[in-house]
Amino acid sequence: MSSLKIILVRTQLPENLGAVVRAMGNFNITDLCLVNPLFDHMDAKAIAMSAGNEQVLKKAVLCSSLEDAIADCQIVYATSASVRDMNKPIKSPEMAAQDLHNFKGKNAIVFGPERSGLLNDEITLCQALIQIPVNPDFSSLNIAQASVLVFYEYFKML
């Protein structure tokens, strides 16, 4: 069985961080890494939104680069609302969950900044993209909404 790390890159709003942490608790995921958040991760708004799961915030590892955050991971999947012009497999949340359960060791799912998503250079560090099938004319999900869908598919396979 794999161990799953959630990596949030340049998170912009403490409320979104707290909501992702709450979702992590809902689906029994405890390993969080934050790459250059734009605020103190122990912000009162993040704690409030974590709805009692602030121990994940307290134990979060802070990194200055995505390279550092993924150094201990075998498989790393990025999330993106848009298909990038690069040669990466695109997985549904369900397919990604199956893959991540099949790989032994530590694996990670990376979420980018709320406004812009991950940079292409960051996506190139990952083995595949997770893309949630939604209305193509309105494909941007809030990071907390996206995390719930991805975590749910992973949790179903435990």
Secondary structure, 3 states (H helix, E strand, C coil): CEEEEEEEECCCCHHHHHHHHHHHHHCCCCEEEEECCCCCCCCHHHHHHCCCCHHHHHHCEEECCHHHHCCCCCEEEEECCCCCCCCCCEECHHHHHHHHHHCCEEEEEEECCCCCCCCHHHHCCCCEEECCCCCCCCCCCCHHHHHHHHHHHHHHCC
